[in-house]
Amino acid sequence: MNILLTIAHVVVAVSLILFVLLQAGKGAGIGAAFGGSSETLFGTSGPQGLMGKLTTAAAILFMVTSLLLSFFGARSQTGSIVPSTPLKSQPQSSAPAKPGAPAPQSPEPAKPETK
């Protein structure tokens, strides 16, 4: 289920990018951003064309798949990835240990010489 949802999410994301890039520009340059445009409320081509409807549908599907992926991802976690007890480093020995041999002891720290 998770793999199928991930594949659908990627397909919807790519199609959303393509739909946005294929749309024709509706503004008349930077002047339209500051109210200098004489267009009507919905523009010259009506409320919304086919590409606008496809973009809206792809955006809705993208949000739904994003929410579903985060929901299923949160449900599948079993615990923390951080260990509960700290790991202690052990000295590395170059010779392999023999079965039944006592564990190697760590060397004692050198004592400072006193004069």
N, C-alpha and C positions, 0 to 999 in steps of 0.2 A: 504494500500500500504506500509506504513511504517513498519508494523508488518511483512508482508511477506518479505520485503527486509531485515529486521533484522534477521529473521529465515534463509534466504538464506546466509547471511553473516556469521552466526555462523556455518552453515553446511560447507561452503567453508573453513572457518578457521580451523575447525577440520580435514577436508580432506587434507588440505595443510600440517598440522602437521604430519598426518599419511604418506603422500607421501614422505615427507622428511626423516622420520624415517625409512621407508621401503627400501630406496635406499641403494645399496651396496657402500662401500667406494671405491673411485677411487685412492687415494694417497697411497704411499708406506711408510707412517709414516711421521715424522717431516722432514726427509731428502728431501722429494718431495717438501716441501714448499720453500726450498732454492735452488732449481734447481738441486738437486741431482738425479732426476728421469730420466729414459731413455725412458719414454713413448712418443708416437707420439702426434701430436697436439690434436687429438680427443680421445686419449686413445686407449685401445685395443679392445673395444667393438663397435667402430663406433662413428658417431657423437652424437647420443642421443637415448637412449632406450625408452621403453614405460613409465617407471616411470619418466624419465626426462621430457617427453612431458606432462604427467599428472601434474607434479609439476609446469611446466611453465603455463599450462592452469589454474590451481588453483590459482597461484600467480596473474595472470592477472584478474581473476574473483574477487579475494580478493580486489585488488586495485579499480576495477570498483564499487563494492558494497560499499567500504569505501567512495569513492567520492560521490556516490549517496546518502548515508546516511547523509553525512555532508551537501550536497546541500539541501535535503529535511528538515533536521533539522534546517538549517539557515532560510529557507523560512517560517517555521511554527511558529517562534518566533513572538510575537505580541508587545513586548516592554520590558522595563527593569523590573527586579524583585526588584530593589531598589525603595522604595517609594520616591516620589518627596518632600514630607514634612516630617520633623522629627516627630516622635510620642512623645507625652508628657506623662509622667507617672502620673497616678491619684492615690490619696490615696485610700486604700481599706477599706471599712467599713464592720464590722462584722454583723450589723443588716441590714435586707433587707429594701430597700427604699419603702416608702408608696406612692401611686399615689397622685399627687398634692402637695407633700411635697417639700419644697425648697431644692436645691442641698446642700450637706454638704460642709461646709467651711473647708479649710485647717487650722490647728492650727497655731497661730502666733508664731514666733520664740521667745525663752526666752530671756529676756533682762538681761544683766549682772548687777550684784549688784555693786553699787558704795559705797565706804566707805569714 
